[in-house]
Amino acid sequence: MTPPAHWACALLYGDESGLETEDCEALEAFTADMIAQYGQCLAIDVSDEPSFVTYHDAKPYGVLACETLTFTFDTTRRD
């Protein structure tokens, strides 16, 4: 998955302190969808090479073009 690079601390460590309100809302919606689909939203790895793109996995949540990182999530279904 390719969410915004500025979500990295929140996704990996649960630290949303550097995010604006609209970023927190978009991240919460993304997380809710991941939980609905997989039963969790657990980032387990991330690339170290950002890429600036228009279309990414946070676009449906109102996030505009930005630098993204490639995250690996544990998608083992947990119910």
C-alpha positions in Angstrom: 0.0 0.0 0.0 1.2 3.5 -0.6 -0.1 6.0 2.0 1.4 9.4 2.5 4.9 9.6 3.8 3.8 12.0 6.5 1.6 9.3 8.0 4.6 7.1 8.7 4.9 7.9 12.5 1.2 7.5 13.0 1.1 4.1 11.1 4.2 2.7 12.6 4.2 4.1 16.2 0.7 5.5 16.7 2.1 9.1 17.0 -0.3 11.5 15.3 1.3 14.6 17.0 2.7 16.1 13.8 -0.5 15.7 11.8 -3.1 18.4 11.0 -6.7 17.8 11.9 -7.7 16.9 8.3 -4.8 14.4 8.1 -5.9 12.8 11.3 -9.4 12.4 10.0 -8.2 10.9 6.7 -5.9 8.5 8.6 -8.7 7.5 10.9 -10.9 6.7 7.9 -8.1 4.8 6.2 -7.5 2.8 9.4 -11.2 2.1 9.8 -11.4 0.7 6.3 -8.3 -1.5 6.9 -9.9 -2.8 10.1 -13.2 -3.5 8.3 -11.4 -5.4 5.6 -8.6 -7.2 7.5 -9.6 -6.9 11.1 -6.5 -4.8 11.9 -4.3 -2.0 10.6 -0.8 -3.1 11.5 2.1 -1.7 9.5 5.1 -4.0 9.7 7.5 -2.6 7.2 8.1 0.6 5.2 10.3 1.5 2.2 12.9 4.2 2.7 12.5 5.8 -0.8 9.6 8.3 -1.0 7.8 8.8 -4.3 5.7 11.9 -5.2 2.5 10.7 -6.8 -1.0 12.0 -7.5 -2.9 8.7 -7.2 -2.2 6.7 -4.0 -4.1 4.7 -1.3 -5.1 7.8 0.7 -6.6 9.6 -2.3 -10.2 8.3 -1.5 -9.9 10.0 1.9 -9.2 13.4 0.4 -5.4 13.4 0.5 -4.0 15.3 -2.5 -0.8 14.5 -4.4 2.1 14.0 -2.0 5.1 12.0 -1.2 4.3 8.4 -0.4 6.1 5.4 1.0 5.4 1.8 0.3 4.1 0.1 3.5 3.7 -3.6 4.2 0.7 -4.4 6.4 -0.1 -7.6 8.2 -3.3 -8.6 6.4 -3.9 -11.8 8.3 -7.6 -11.7 9.0 -8.3 -11.4 12.7 -11.8 -11.7 14.0 
